[in-house]
Amino acid sequence: MTTEHAAPLSRHYVFTEHGGPETEALLERAVPEPGRGELLVEVRAAGVNPADWKLREGLFGRVEVPRTLGFEVAGTVLAVGDGVEEYAVGDEVLGSPAPGEGGYADHTLIRAGDAVRKPGGVPFPVAATLPVAGTTAYDLTHAVEVEPGQTMLVLGAGGGVGSLAAQIGRARQLQVIGVASMSKREIVEATGAQWVAAGDGVVAAVREIAPDAVHLLLDLVGGRALRDVAELAVSPERIISAADGDTVAELGGTYRPSRPDALEQVTAMVAAGQITPQVTHEFPLEHARRALALVESGHAEGKTVIVPR
Ligand SMILES: NC(=O)c1ccc[n+]([C@@H]2O[C@H](COP(=O)([O-])OP(=O)(O)OC[C@H]3O[C@@H](n4cnc5c(N)ncnc54)[C@H](OP(=O)(O)O)[C@@H]3O)[C@@H](O)[C@H]2O)c1
């Protein structure tokens, strides 16, 4: 192991048992040592996702507690474990924390094989939105063959994944229609998509813009909102959801496909300026509770990021 000035203690925003926000706490623990194949990373920014509160609630099953929250980070390599040859101390990387680790912290561990180099011109808060939200948007937008000029509908286009998916669709020269509430109109239009108000009347409004049906229907909401728009898809297999596996299966669509190169590809698109993740809120680590509450409300706009200071 090669180490350089690792601080002895690291702050971690954790949940101490499965349950609501009252189980969250800011703790200190020893800076972890990277195991074989792992990187010790100083977290410069951590993305906040709905998956974070779902893990806390126990919706993914029981996990060992206290457990640090956060599935996506960007930061600087402070030390490398045995067997790591592709990264060195000082490298800037992004990725998902190793199993059992979390991103809402001063330090985390990332498996070297899961990390990607952060392009120099991309700020840490932007890079931190890519391992989960970025890859999900990339995977959804590449789930079926589409041709330039065809239409993609994004249900939930104002959120973290939806706003990026809309931009990727535009970069692929698709006509993009983004369904979101009135308060998200600006952020949806900033992606280059045409905004359609969520709720009653959405099917008629989309048909007016795209009378020949939708070639790719991406869902970030699920439930009734998804059922209501499903008839707009050219065929059921062109409905792709990251939000609701049961409903999309019922409709004949696909739940969250994934491509092994998604993180490299979406990072390259950001580096090339083809897409720009919209980081709308940054919170210091001591305000992680507010950051997660914002996302847990279900009405987040763009991406919320924690920046430990
Ligand atoms: N399986 C995976 O790997 C994976 C990865 C990432 C995300 N996801 C899931 O995908 C979903 C979206 O994630 P996210 O990070 O984008 O969440 P987010 O940032 O919280 O965005 C969700 C968006 O949905 C909008 N929304 C809620 N109800 C709506 C409706 N009826 N019509 C239109 N828009 C509506 C919300 O805004 P307004 O209602 O205020 O307009 C909000 O902007 C979540 O369920 C998340 O768990 C899954």
The ligand as a Gaussian input file, in Angstrom:
#p B3LYP/6-31G(d) Opt

LIG

0 1
 N      -32.491000       1.142000     -10.950000
 C      -31.517000       2.029000     -10.974000
 O      -30.356000       1.708000     -11.184000
 C      -31.859000       3.476000     -10.771000
 C      -30.852000       4.434000     -10.879000
 C      -31.208000       5.776000     -10.726000
 C      -32.538000       6.107000     -10.455000
 N      -33.466000       5.128000     -10.327000
 C      -34.863000       5.450000     -10.006000
 O      -35.358000       6.326000     -11.011000
 C      -36.254000       7.261000     -10.424000
 C      -35.802000       8.695000     -10.744000
 O      -34.514000       8.924000     -10.168000
 P      -33.920000      10.389000     -10.118000
 O      -32.602000      10.303000      -9.483000
 O      -34.065000      11.055000     -11.434000
 O      -34.961000      11.047000      -9.093000
 P      -35.257000      12.593000      -8.801000
 O      -34.056000      13.411000      -9.122000
 O      -35.855000      12.619000      -7.441000
 O      -36.354000      12.980000      -9.880000
 C      -37.625000      12.442000      -9.902000
 C      -38.477000      13.409000     -10.716000
 O      -39.744000      12.831000     -10.990000
 C      -40.670000      13.902000     -11.074000
 N      -42.033000      13.406000     -10.966000
 C      -42.657000      12.857000      -9.882000
 N      -43.911000      12.508000     -10.231000
 C      -44.067000      12.833000     -11.540000
 C      -45.125000      12.687000     -12.486000
 N      -46.303000      12.158000     -12.143000
 N      -44.920000      13.089000     -13.763000
 C      -43.733000      13.623000     -14.131000
 N      -42.688000      13.792000     -13.301000
 C      -42.870000      13.392000     -12.011000
 C      -40.238000      14.819000      -9.964000
 O      -40.546000      16.187000     -10.151000
 P      -41.960000      16.895000     -10.103000
 O      -42.999000      15.894000      -9.753000
 O      -41.828000      17.948000      -9.057000
 O      -42.081000      17.416000     -11.478000
 C      -38.726000      14.714000     -10.006000
 O      -38.132000      15.750000     -10.769000
 C      -36.293000       6.927000      -8.923000
 O      -37.367000       6.056000      -8.682000
 C      -34.987000       6.216000      -8.700000
 O      -35.013000       5.345000      -7.589000
 C      -33.153000       3.825000     -10.482000

